[in-house]
Amino acid sequence: MPNILELMRVLQFGDSVLPVGAFSFSNGLESAVQLGVVRDLETLGLFVRTATEQAATSDGVAVLVAFRAAREGDDRAIDRADRAVFNRKLNEEMRTMTVRMGRKLAEMADRTLGPTVASAWLGRIRAGETPGCYPIGQALVFAALGLNEADAFVVHQYGLASMMLNAALRLMRLHYLDTQRLLFELNAKADDDYARIAGASLDDMASFAPVFDILASAHVHSHVRLFMN
């Protein structure tokens, strides 16, 4: 069991209002609502669950790889994981989301924690040596805090689901308590997702959800938006 300080660190860096710009993004949900792919609570749940499943087997793998590399002081392995995340974002808006949030998290960590592995990563981002994807930033922050890799993974998964459901409240006619119930149900899947990818390598990273990429492409050409993607 985590001690009180560890739990407080997890709560702070897993907070949905962390100032990294997540409120600006919907992870494709805006287009899904506009085009009728998501139209009610049931289809919303299916859409967000698909997103978390794909995140576990792609970004989630990179979180674990980067966390372990940070513990070993292997900057090259961290940057390989960073590029692996970036290269698997097939559309411009998803790439924009992950690098913008990643850089903001690294800046926050540098200011809050002082010099850590995340600070060195921020320096390489500024030098153009690595893209700076958000899941990698989460891994480095949690490693710097002395937390464990499972904490980093579940905070990543929780953050994605929370971001999308908060966006849903601004896009759909939903009761806010229904979205909390849905988040509670989605969180129950995190343990199974972690067990499925705990032994995976970067070569095992995979996601196949073409509807997400189609929706992101449609969003690029939208004239009226609530969210950047």
N, C-alpha and C positions, 0 to 999 in steps of 0.2 A: 504494500500500500504506500502511496506517496505521502511524504510528510507535509505539514501545513505549508511551508514555503514553496515546495515543489508544486503543490496544488494551486497556490496563488499565481505562480508563474504560468502554469498551463491556462488558468482562467484569463490572465491578462493578455497573453499572446494568442489565445484562441477566441478572444472577444470579437463578436461580429461588428462592433463599431471601431475596431482597430483602424487608425488613420492611414490606410494604405490605398484608399480609393475604391474599395469593393462596392460601395453604394452606387457607383457610376456604371456598373456592368450587370448584365442579366444572364450571362453565359448562354446566350441564344434563346432565352425564354421569350423575349419581346417578339421576335419574329414568329416563334411557335404559336403565340397567342394571336397575333395578327393574321396568320394564315390558317388558323383553325386546327392546328395539330394539337394544341392544348386548349381545351374549352370548358373544363370543369375540374372539380377536385380529383376525380379518378384519373383523368388523363394527365393532370399536373403531377400526381404521384408517380405515374409510370415514367413521365419525362424526366423528373428529377432522379428517380432511381436509376434510369439508364445512364444519366450523367455521372452519378457516383460510381456505378459499376465500371464505366469506361475510365474514370479518373483513377480508380484503384489499380487497374491493370496497366496504366500508362504513367501518369504523373506520380501516382503512389509508389510505384517501383523506384522511380528516380528519387523520391524522398528518402527511402530506405538506403539506397546506394550512396547518396550524398551525405546522409547522417553518418554512416559508417566511415566514409572517407574523411569526414571532418574529425571524427574521433581519432583517426590514424594520421591526421595532418597531411593528407594527400590532396593537394590543391589540383593536381592534374585530373584526378578522378572526379573531383567536385565539378570541374569545368566540363568534363565529358558528360556527366549527368545533366548539366545545364543545357548543353547543346542537344542532347537527346530529347529533352522536353521541347525545346524551341523547334527543332526539326520536325516534330510530330504535330505541330500546330499548322494545319493545312490552309488556314485562311488568315488574312491580314489582321482581322479584328481580334481573333484569339491570341495571336502573337502580341499585339499591342496590349491586351489585357494583362497577359502574364508578365511581360517585361516591365510594364509601368508599376504594377503592384509589387513585383520583386524588388525593384530599385527603391521604392518607398519603404518597404520593410527593412531593407539593408540600411537605409539612412536612419530609420527609427532605432534599429538595433545598435548602430554605431553611437548614436546620441545617448541611448538609454543604458546600454551595457558597458560602454567603453570599448577599447580595442579587443576584438575577438576574431574568430575565423570569418565571421560575417563582414567585419571591417575590411579584411584583406580581399574578400570577394567583391565588395563594393569598389575597391580600388581597381580591380580587374575589369569590372563593368565600365567604370569611367574611362578606362584606357582602351575600351573596345575589344578586350581580349576574351570576353565571355558575354552571353546575352543578358543574363540576370533574370531568370524565370522565378516566379513566385514560389512554386513548390520547393525549389532549391533553397531559397531564402528561409523558408520555414524549417527545413531540415537543419540548416546551419545555426539558426537561432536556438533551436531546441538542444542541439549538441552543445552549444556554448553555455546554455543554462544548466547543463548536467542532467537533463531529463533523458528519457529513453525513447527509442525509435518508435515504439507503439504510440506514445503521446504525440509525436510529430505526425504520424500517419492519421490518427483519428481526428486531430485538429484540422488537418488538411481536408479530410472528408466532411467533417462537420461544417467547416467554413463554406465549402461549395454548396452544400444543401441549404444552409442558412441564407447565403447570398441569393440563391434562386427563389427561395420561398419569400424572402423579403421583397424581392422584385415582383413576385406574383401578387402581393397585396396591393401594389401600385398599378397593376395591369388588369386585374380581374375582380369580379364581384365575389369576394370570399370573406368568410368570417375569420378573424385573426386567430381564434381558438382552434379552428380546423387546421390551419397551417401549423400550429404548434403540435397538434396530434400527429400530423403527417411527419413532421420533423422527428418526433419521438419514435415513430415506427421506422423511419429511415435510419436513425442512429443505431437501432438494434441490429442492423446488417453489418456494422463496421467490424465487428470481431471476426465474422466469417470472411470478409473481404481481406482483412490483414492476414489471416491464416493462409489464404489462397496465394498471396503474393510474397510472403515473407522470405521465401528462398529464391526469388526471381532475380535475374540480372538485367542489365540494360538491353541485352539482346532479346529478352522476353517481353519487353514493353510492347503492348498491342492495344488497339482500340478500333472497333468497327461500328460506327454509328453514322452512316452517310447522311441521314436526315439532318443531323446537327450541322454538317458542313454546308448542306444546301440552304438551310435556314440562315446561316451566317453570311453566305453569299448574297442572299436576298436582302439581308439587312444593310449591306454595304450601299445598296441603291435606294434605300428608303429615304424619303424626304422629311418625314415626321418621326421623331424618336423621343423616347424617354431616357433610353440608355445608350451608351457608346457602342455596345454590341448586344 
